[in-house]
């Protein structure tokens, strides 16, 4: 009988303990994905500044809308075939995406690599619960590989590991 009660308790708690399962985001895989997308994207490297107190702490399981966009300012460079050479200074929006209580996040004033849909200004930077569009503090090898990808050269994260 004790085994049955224990089993039932574990089943009841199992649903509550289930966490969001995400694959580890990879900037090279993200580059390849957006390069194949029908929409145009900017690849930006620089700093986004915004009011971090506006970041959501999470949402309830029953939330039906995502948090409001957070206005910010981006100062950095856009990717060209020659590397991160085009100045890109613009107001932007940061859109935090949530999946139940798990929300994406970003940090203000940190060097980062951003993959952003090339929409009308201000562009919207996406921070989903599993990441994948913002990569904070990338190393030089990652930036060099992204440039090589843009130039049509070998585009693999194998050598970055």
PyMOL CGO cylinders between C-alpha atoms (Angstrom):
from pymol import cmd
from pymol.cgo import CYLINDER

trace = [
    CYLINDER, 0.00, 0.00, 0.00, 2.87, 2.38, 0.84, 0.3, 1, 1, 1, 1, 1, 1,
    CYLINDER, 2.87, 2.38, 0.84, 4.33, 1.76, -2.62, 0.3, 1, 1, 1, 1, 1, 1,
    CYLINDER, 4.33, 1.76, -2.62, 1.03, 2.67, -4.24, 0.3, 1, 1, 1, 1, 1, 1,
    CYLINDER, 1.03, 2.67, -4.24, 0.74, 5.90, -2.23, 0.3, 1, 1, 1, 1, 1, 1,
    CYLINDER, 0.74, 5.90, -2.23, 4.35, 6.81, -3.07, 0.3, 1, 1, 1, 1, 1, 1,
    CYLINDER, 4.35, 6.81, -3.07, 3.78, 6.11, -6.77, 0.3, 1, 1, 1, 1, 1, 1,
    CYLINDER, 3.78, 6.11, -6.77, 0.62, 8.22, -6.84, 0.3, 1, 1, 1, 1, 1, 1,
    CYLINDER, 0.62, 8.22, -6.84, 2.41, 11.08, -5.05, 0.3, 1, 1, 1, 1, 1, 1,
    CYLINDER, 2.41, 11.08, -5.05, 5.26, 11.00, -7.57, 0.3, 1, 1, 1, 1, 1, 1,
    CYLINDER, 5.26, 11.00, -7.57, 2.84, 11.06, -10.49, 0.3, 1, 1, 1, 1, 1, 1,
    CYLINDER, 2.84, 11.06, -10.49, 0.99, 14.03, -9.01, 0.3, 1, 1, 1, 1, 1, 1,
    CYLINDER, 0.99, 14.03, -9.01, 4.23, 15.95, -8.44, 0.3, 1, 1, 1, 1, 1, 1,
    CYLINDER, 4.23, 15.95, -8.44, 5.71, 15.00, -11.83, 0.3, 1, 1, 1, 1, 1, 1,
    CYLINDER, 5.71, 15.00, -11.83, 3.62, 17.52, -13.75, 0.3, 1, 1, 1, 1, 1, 1,
    CYLINDER, 3.62, 17.52, -13.75, 4.61, 20.32, -11.39, 0.3, 1, 1, 1, 1, 1, 1,
    CYLINDER, 4.61, 20.32, -11.39, 8.30, 19.51, -11.54, 0.3, 1, 1, 1, 1, 1, 1,
    CYLINDER, 8.30, 19.51, -11.54, 8.49, 19.44, -15.33, 0.3, 1, 1, 1, 1, 1, 1,
    CYLINDER, 8.49, 19.44, -15.33, 10.82, 22.18, -16.53, 0.3, 1, 1, 1, 1, 1, 1,
    CYLINDER, 10.82, 22.18, -16.53, 11.23, 23.88, -19.86, 0.3, 1, 1, 1, 1, 1, 1,
    CYLINDER, 11.23, 23.88, -19.86, 13.59, 21.77, -21.96, 0.3, 1, 1, 1, 1, 1, 1,
    CYLINDER, 13.59, 21.77, -21.96, 15.69, 23.71, -24.44, 0.3, 1, 1, 1, 1, 1, 1,
    CYLINDER, 15.69, 23.71, -24.44, 18.59, 22.79, -26.66, 0.3, 1, 1, 1, 1, 1, 1,
    CYLINDER, 18.59, 22.79, -26.66, 21.68, 24.90, -26.02, 0.3, 1, 1, 1, 1, 1, 1,
    CYLINDER, 21.68, 24.90, -26.02, 21.57, 27.86, -28.44, 0.3, 1, 1, 1, 1, 1, 1,
    CYLINDER, 21.57, 27.86, -28.44, 24.46, 28.14, -30.87, 0.3, 1, 1, 1, 1, 1, 1,
    CYLINDER, 24.46, 28.14, -30.87, 25.27, 31.38, -32.75, 0.3, 1, 1, 1, 1, 1, 1,
    CYLINDER, 25.27, 31.38, -32.75, 26.56, 29.58, -35.86, 0.3, 1, 1, 1, 1, 1, 1,
    CYLINDER, 26.56, 29.58, -35.86, 23.42, 27.41, -36.10, 0.3, 1, 1, 1, 1, 1, 1,
    CYLINDER, 23.42, 27.41, -36.10, 21.34, 30.56, -35.61, 0.3, 1, 1, 1, 1, 1, 1,
    CYLINDER, 21.34, 30.56, -35.61, 23.25, 32.27, -38.45, 0.3, 1, 1, 1, 1, 1, 1,
    CYLINDER, 23.25, 32.27, -38.45, 22.55, 29.30, -40.72, 0.3, 1, 1, 1, 1, 1, 1,
    CYLINDER, 22.55, 29.30, -40.72, 18.86, 29.28, -39.75, 0.3, 1, 1, 1, 1, 1, 1,
    CYLINDER, 18.86, 29.28, -39.75, 18.31, 33.00, -40.40, 0.3, 1, 1, 1, 1, 1, 1,
    CYLINDER, 18.31, 33.00, -40.40, 20.35, 32.84, -43.63, 0.3, 1, 1, 1, 1, 1, 1,
    CYLINDER, 20.35, 32.84, -43.63, 17.83, 30.29, -44.92, 0.3, 1, 1, 1, 1, 1, 1,
    CYLINDER, 17.83, 30.29, -44.92, 14.76, 32.16, -43.64, 0.3, 1, 1, 1, 1, 1, 1,
    CYLINDER, 14.76, 32.16, -43.64, 12.50, 33.89, -46.17, 0.3, 1, 1, 1, 1, 1, 1,
    CYLINDER, 12.50, 33.89, -46.17, 12.69, 37.09, -44.06, 0.3, 1, 1, 1, 1, 1, 1,
    CYLINDER, 12.69, 37.09, -44.06, 15.76, 39.34, -44.07, 0.3, 1, 1, 1, 1, 1, 1,
    CYLINDER, 15.76, 39.34, -44.07, 17.82, 39.61, -40.88, 0.3, 1, 1, 1, 1, 1, 1,
    CYLINDER, 17.82, 39.61, -40.88, 20.47, 41.90, -39.47, 0.3, 1, 1, 1, 1, 1, 1,
    CYLINDER, 20.47, 41.90, -39.47, 23.37, 40.39, -37.56, 0.3, 1, 1, 1, 1, 1, 1,
    CYLINDER, 23.37, 40.39, -37.56, 24.48, 43.01, -35.07, 0.3, 1, 1, 1, 1, 1, 1,
    CYLINDER, 24.48, 43.01, -35.07, 27.30, 43.17, -32.53, 0.3, 1, 1, 1, 1, 1, 1,
    CYLINDER, 27.30, 43.17, -32.53, 27.33, 45.80, -29.82, 0.3, 1, 1, 1, 1, 1, 1,
    CYLINDER, 27.33, 45.80, -29.82, 25.48, 46.98, -26.74, 0.3, 1, 1, 1, 1, 1, 1,
    CYLINDER, 25.48, 46.98, -26.74, 21.79, 47.25, -26.08, 0.3, 1, 1, 1, 1, 1, 1,
    CYLINDER, 21.79, 47.25, -26.08, 20.85, 49.58, -23.23, 0.3, 1, 1, 1, 1, 1, 1,
    CYLINDER, 20.85, 49.58, -23.23, 17.42, 49.50, -21.63, 0.3, 1, 1, 1, 1, 1, 1,
    CYLINDER, 17.42, 49.50, -21.63, 15.72, 49.65, -18.24, 0.3, 1, 1, 1, 1, 1, 1,
    CYLINDER, 15.72, 49.65, -18.24, 16.37, 46.20, -16.73, 0.3, 1, 1, 1, 1, 1, 1,
    CYLINDER, 16.37, 46.20, -16.73, 13.64, 46.77, -14.12, 0.3, 1, 1, 1, 1, 1, 1,
    CYLINDER, 13.64, 46.77, -14.12, 11.13, 46.40, -17.00, 0.3, 1, 1, 1, 1, 1, 1,
    CYLINDER, 11.13, 46.40, -17.00, 12.11, 42.74, -17.53, 0.3, 1, 1, 1, 1, 1, 1,
    CYLINDER, 12.11, 42.74, -17.53, 9.34, 40.32, -16.52, 0.3, 1, 1, 1, 1, 1, 1,
    CYLINDER, 9.34, 40.32, -16.52, 10.11, 38.00, -13.62, 0.3, 1, 1, 1, 1, 1, 1,
    CYLINDER, 10.11, 38.00, -13.62, 7.85, 35.37, -15.21, 0.3, 1, 1, 1, 1, 1, 1,
    CYLINDER, 7.85, 35.37, -15.21, 4.22, 34.92, -16.04, 0.3, 1, 1, 1, 1, 1, 1,
    CYLINDER, 4.22, 34.92, -16.04, 1.49, 32.67, -14.77, 0.3, 1, 1, 1, 1, 1, 1,
    CYLINDER, 1.49, 32.67, -14.77, 0.77, 29.38, -16.49, 0.3, 1, 1, 1, 1, 1, 1,
    CYLINDER, 0.77, 29.38, -16.49, -2.46, 30.91, -17.80, 0.3, 1, 1, 1, 1, 1, 1,
    CYLINDER, -2.46, 30.91, -17.80, -0.99, 34.04, -19.40, 0.3, 1, 1, 1, 1, 1, 1,
    CYLINDER, -0.99, 34.04, -19.40, -2.28, 34.55, -22.92, 0.3, 1, 1, 1, 1, 1, 1,
    CYLINDER, -2.28, 34.55, -22.92, -0.19, 37.52, -24.05, 0.3, 1, 1, 1, 1, 1, 1,
    CYLINDER, -0.19, 37.52, -24.05, 3.49, 38.22, -24.02, 0.3, 1, 1, 1, 1, 1, 1,
    CYLINDER, 3.49, 38.22, -24.02, 5.02, 41.08, -22.04, 0.3, 1, 1, 1, 1, 1, 1,
    CYLINDER, 5.02, 41.08, -22.04, 5.06, 44.54, -23.57, 0.3, 1, 1, 1, 1, 1, 1,
    CYLINDER, 5.06, 44.54, -23.57, 8.17, 45.45, -25.60, 0.3, 1, 1, 1, 1, 1, 1,
    CYLINDER, 8.17, 45.45, -25.60, 10.90, 47.30, -23.71, 0.3, 1, 1, 1, 1, 1, 1,
    CYLINDER, 10.90, 47.30, -23.71, 12.31, 50.36, -25.49, 0.3, 1, 1, 1, 1, 1, 1,
    CYLINDER, 12.31, 50.36, -25.49, 16.07, 50.55, -25.73, 0.3, 1, 1, 1, 1, 1, 1,
    CYLINDER, 16.07, 50.55, -25.73, 19.02, 51.92, -27.66, 0.3, 1, 1, 1, 1, 1, 1,
    CYLINDER, 19.02, 51.92, -27.66, 21.53, 49.86, -29.65, 0.3, 1, 1, 1, 1, 1, 1,
    CYLINDER, 21.53, 49.86, -29.65, 25.06, 51.05, -30.43, 0.3, 1, 1, 1, 1, 1, 1,
    CYLINDER, 25.06, 51.05, -30.43, 27.27, 48.74, -32.42, 0.3, 1, 1, 1, 1, 1, 1,
    CYLINDER, 27.27, 48.74, -32.42, 28.08, 47.31, -35.82, 0.3, 1, 1, 1, 1, 1, 1,
    CYLINDER, 28.08, 47.31, -35.82, 26.20, 45.40, -38.48, 0.3, 1, 1, 1, 1, 1, 1,
    CYLINDER, 26.20, 45.40, -38.48, 27.67, 42.39, -40.27, 0.3, 1, 1, 1, 1, 1, 1,
    CYLINDER, 27.67, 42.39, -40.27, 28.84, 42.77, -43.87, 0.3, 1, 1, 1, 1, 1, 1,
    CYLINDER, 28.84, 42.77, -43.87, 31.02, 40.52, -46.02, 0.3, 1, 1, 1, 1, 1, 1,
    CYLINDER, 31.02, 40.52, -46.02, 34.02, 42.38, -44.56, 0.3, 1, 1, 1, 1, 1, 1,
    CYLINDER, 34.02, 42.38, -44.56, 32.94, 41.67, -40.98, 0.3, 1, 1, 1, 1, 1, 1,
    CYLINDER, 32.94, 41.67, -40.98, 31.20, 43.86, -38.42, 0.3, 1, 1, 1, 1, 1, 1,
    CYLINDER, 31.20, 43.86, -38.42, 31.94, 47.10, -40.29, 0.3, 1, 1, 1, 1, 1, 1,
    CYLINDER, 31.94, 47.10, -40.29, 28.66, 49.03, -40.66, 0.3, 1, 1, 1, 1, 1, 1,
    CYLINDER, 28.66, 49.03, -40.66, 27.79, 51.40, -37.84, 0.3, 1, 1, 1, 1, 1, 1,
    CYLINDER, 27.79, 51.40, -37.84, 24.35, 50.61, -36.45, 0.3, 1, 1, 1, 1, 1, 1,
    CYLINDER, 24.35, 50.61, -36.45, 23.03, 53.10, -33.90, 0.3, 1, 1, 1, 1, 1, 1,
    CYLINDER, 23.03, 53.10, -33.90, 19.29, 53.10, -33.41, 0.3, 1, 1, 1, 1, 1, 1,
    CYLINDER, 19.29, 53.10, -33.41, 16.39, 52.98, -31.00, 0.3, 1, 1, 1, 1, 1, 1,
    CYLINDER, 16.39, 52.98, -31.00, 15.15, 49.37, -30.73, 0.3, 1, 1, 1, 1, 1, 1,
    CYLINDER, 15.15, 49.37, -30.73, 12.55, 47.34, -28.90, 0.3, 1, 1, 1, 1, 1, 1,
    CYLINDER, 12.55, 47.34, -28.90, 13.39, 44.32, -26.77, 0.3, 1, 1, 1, 1, 1, 1,
    CYLINDER, 13.39, 44.32, -26.77, 10.62, 41.73, -26.88, 0.3, 1, 1, 1, 1, 1, 1,
    CYLINDER, 10.62, 41.73, -26.88, 10.76, 39.17, -24.10, 0.3, 1, 1, 1, 1, 1, 1,
    CYLINDER, 10.76, 39.17, -24.10, 9.08, 35.88, -24.95, 0.3, 1, 1, 1, 1, 1, 1,
    CYLINDER, 9.08, 35.88, -24.95, 7.70, 33.56, -22.28, 0.3, 1, 1, 1, 1, 1, 1,
    CYLINDER, 7.70, 33.56, -22.28, 6.63, 29.92, -22.14, 0.3, 1, 1, 1, 1, 1, 1,
    CYLINDER, 6.63, 29.92, -22.14, 4.57, 29.59, -19.00, 0.3, 1, 1, 1, 1, 1, 1,
    CYLINDER, 4.57, 29.59, -19.00, 6.67, 30.83, -16.08, 0.3, 1, 1, 1, 1, 1, 1,
    CYLINDER, 6.67, 30.83, -16.08, 9.93, 30.77, -18.08, 0.3, 1, 1, 1, 1, 1, 1,
    CYLINDER, 9.93, 30.77, -18.08, 10.85, 34.02, -19.79, 0.3, 1, 1, 1, 1, 1, 1,
    CYLINDER, 10.85, 34.02, -19.79, 13.77, 35.08, -21.90, 0.3, 1, 1, 1, 1, 1, 1,
    CYLINDER, 13.77, 35.08, -21.90, 16.09, 37.76, -20.66, 0.3, 1, 1, 1, 1, 1, 1,
    CYLINDER, 16.09, 37.76, -20.66, 18.85, 40.13, -21.66, 0.3, 1, 1, 1, 1, 1, 1,
    CYLINDER, 18.85, 40.13, -21.66, 21.33, 42.35, -19.87, 0.3, 1, 1, 1, 1, 1, 1,
    CYLINDER, 21.33, 42.35, -19.87, 21.72, 46.05, -20.52, 0.3, 1, 1, 1, 1, 1, 1,
    CYLINDER, 21.72, 46.05, -20.52, 25.13, 47.40, -21.51, 0.3, 1, 1, 1, 1, 1, 1,
    CYLINDER, 25.13, 47.40, -21.51, 26.74, 44.04, -22.34, 0.3, 1, 1, 1, 1, 1, 1,
    CYLINDER, 26.74, 44.04, -22.34, 28.52, 43.31, -25.62, 0.3, 1, 1, 1, 1, 1, 1,
    CYLINDER, 28.52, 43.31, -25.62, 26.39, 40.79, -27.47, 0.3, 1, 1, 1, 1, 1, 1,
    CYLINDER, 26.39, 40.79, -27.47, 25.64, 39.31, -30.86, 0.3, 1, 1, 1, 1, 1, 1,
    CYLINDER, 25.64, 39.31, -30.86, 22.02, 39.90, -31.98, 0.3, 1, 1, 1, 1, 1, 1,
    CYLINDER, 22.02, 39.90, -31.98, 20.07, 38.27, -34.81, 0.3, 1, 1, 1, 1, 1, 1,
    CYLINDER, 20.07, 38.27, -34.81, 17.26, 40.71, -35.64, 0.3, 1, 1, 1, 1, 1, 1,
    CYLINDER, 17.26, 40.71, -35.64, 14.57, 40.68, -38.31, 0.3, 1, 1, 1, 1, 1, 1,
    CYLINDER, 14.57, 40.68, -38.31, 15.20, 43.54, -40.71, 0.3, 1, 1, 1, 1, 1, 1,
    CYLINDER, 15.20, 43.54, -40.71, 11.86, 45.26, -40.19, 0.3, 1, 1, 1, 1, 1, 1,
    CYLINDER, 11.86, 45.26, -40.19, 11.05, 48.94, -40.27, 0.3, 1, 1, 1, 1, 1, 1,
    CYLINDER, 11.05, 48.94, -40.27, 12.76, 50.85, -37.44, 0.3, 1, 1, 1, 1, 1, 1,
    CYLINDER, 12.76, 50.85, -37.44, 12.74, 50.46, -34.58, 0.3, 1, 1, 1, 1, 1, 1,
    CYLINDER, 12.74, 50.46, -34.58, 13.76, 46.82, -35.01, 0.3, 1, 1, 1, 1, 1, 1,
    CYLINDER, 13.76, 46.82, -35.01, 12.73, 44.32, -32.35, 0.3, 1, 1, 1, 1, 1, 1,
    CYLINDER, 12.73, 44.32, -32.35, 15.30, 42.18, -30.60, 0.3, 1, 1, 1, 1, 1, 1,
    CYLINDER, 15.30, 42.18, -30.60, 13.81, 38.87, -29.44, 0.3, 1, 1, 1, 1, 1, 1,
    CYLINDER, 13.81, 38.87, -29.44, 14.73, 37.21, -26.13, 0.3, 1, 1, 1, 1, 1, 1,
    CYLINDER, 14.73, 37.21, -26.13, 12.82, 33.93, -26.01, 0.3, 1, 1, 1, 1, 1, 1,
    CYLINDER, 12.82, 33.93, -26.01, 12.70, 31.52, -23.09, 0.3, 1, 1, 1, 1, 1, 1,
    CYLINDER, 12.70, 31.52, -23.09, 15.19, 29.20, -24.82, 0.3, 1, 1, 1, 1, 1, 1,
    CYLINDER, 15.19, 29.20, -24.82, 17.49, 31.93, -26.13, 0.3, 1, 1, 1, 1, 1, 1,
    CYLINDER, 17.49, 31.93, -26.13, 18.94, 31.66, -29.59, 0.3, 1, 1, 1, 1, 1, 1,
    CYLINDER, 18.94, 31.66, -29.59, 18.73, 35.24, -30.93, 0.3, 1, 1, 1, 1, 1, 1,
    CYLINDER, 18.73, 35.24, -30.93, 20.98, 37.03, -28.42, 0.3, 1, 1, 1, 1, 1, 1,
    CYLINDER, 20.98, 37.03, -28.42, 24.45, 35.76, -27.53, 0.3, 1, 1, 1, 1, 1, 1,
    CYLINDER, 24.45, 35.76, -27.53, 26.15, 37.71, -24.78, 0.3, 1, 1, 1, 1, 1, 1,
    CYLINDER, 26.15, 37.71, -24.78, 29.90, 38.25, -24.75, 0.3, 1, 1, 1, 1, 1, 1,
    CYLINDER, 29.90, 38.25, -24.75, 30.83, 36.14, -27.79, 0.3, 1, 1, 1, 1, 1, 1,
    CYLINDER, 30.83, 36.14, -27.79, 34.52, 35.38, -28.18, 0.3, 1, 1, 1, 1, 1, 1,
    CYLINDER, 34.52, 35.38, -28.18, 36.56, 36.52, -31.16, 0.3, 1, 1, 1, 1, 1, 1,
    CYLINDER, 36.56, 36.52, -31.16, 36.50, 33.01, -32.69, 0.3, 1, 1, 1, 1, 1, 1,
    CYLINDER, 36.50, 33.01, -32.69, 32.69, 33.15, -32.82, 0.3, 1, 1, 1, 1, 1, 1,
    CYLINDER, 32.69, 33.15, -32.82, 32.70, 36.61, -34.43, 0.3, 1, 1, 1, 1, 1, 1,
    CYLINDER, 32.70, 36.61, -34.43, 35.31, 35.44, -36.96, 0.3, 1, 1, 1, 1, 1, 1,
    CYLINDER, 35.31, 35.44, -36.96, 33.27, 32.32, -37.79, 0.3, 1, 1, 1, 1, 1, 1,
    CYLINDER, 33.27, 32.32, -37.79, 30.11, 34.40, -38.28, 0.3, 1, 1, 1, 1, 1, 1,
    CYLINDER, 30.11, 34.40, -38.28, 32.08, 36.63, -40.68, 0.3, 1, 1, 1, 1, 1, 1,
    CYLINDER, 32.08, 36.63, -40.68, 33.35, 33.54, -42.55, 0.3, 1, 1, 1, 1, 1, 1,
    CYLINDER, 33.35, 33.54, -42.55, 29.76, 32.29, -42.79, 0.3, 1, 1, 1, 1, 1, 1,
    CYLINDER, 29.76, 32.29, -42.79, 28.69, 35.66, -44.24, 0.3, 1, 1, 1, 1, 1, 1,
    CYLINDER, 28.69, 35.66, -44.24, 31.49, 35.40, -46.81, 0.3, 1, 1, 1, 1, 1, 1,
    CYLINDER, 31.49, 35.40, -46.81, 30.24, 31.98, -47.91, 0.3, 1, 1, 1, 1, 1, 1,
    CYLINDER, 30.24, 31.98, -47.91, 33.13, 30.08, -46.31, 0.3, 1, 1, 1, 1, 1, 1,
    CYLINDER, 33.13, 30.08, -46.31, 32.97, 27.08, -43.97, 0.3, 1, 1, 1, 1, 1, 1,
    CYLINDER, 32.97, 27.08, -43.97, 30.18, 27.69, -41.50, 0.3, 1, 1, 1, 1, 1, 1,
    CYLINDER, 30.18, 27.69, -41.50, 30.41, 25.23, -38.63, 0.3, 1, 1, 1, 1, 1, 1,
    CYLINDER, 30.41, 25.23, -38.63, 30.54, 25.57, -34.86, 0.3, 1, 1, 1, 1, 1, 1,
    CYLINDER, 30.54, 25.57, -34.86, 32.65, 22.37, -34.64, 0.3, 1, 1, 1, 1, 1, 1,
    CYLINDER, 32.65, 22.37, -34.64, 35.92, 24.26, -34.25, 0.3, 1, 1, 1, 1, 1, 1,
    CYLINDER, 35.92, 24.26, -34.25, 34.43, 26.55, -31.57, 0.3, 1, 1, 1, 1, 1, 1,
    CYLINDER, 34.43, 26.55, -31.57, 33.93, 23.73, -29.07, 0.3, 1, 1, 1, 1, 1, 1,
]
cmd.load_cgo(trace, "trace")
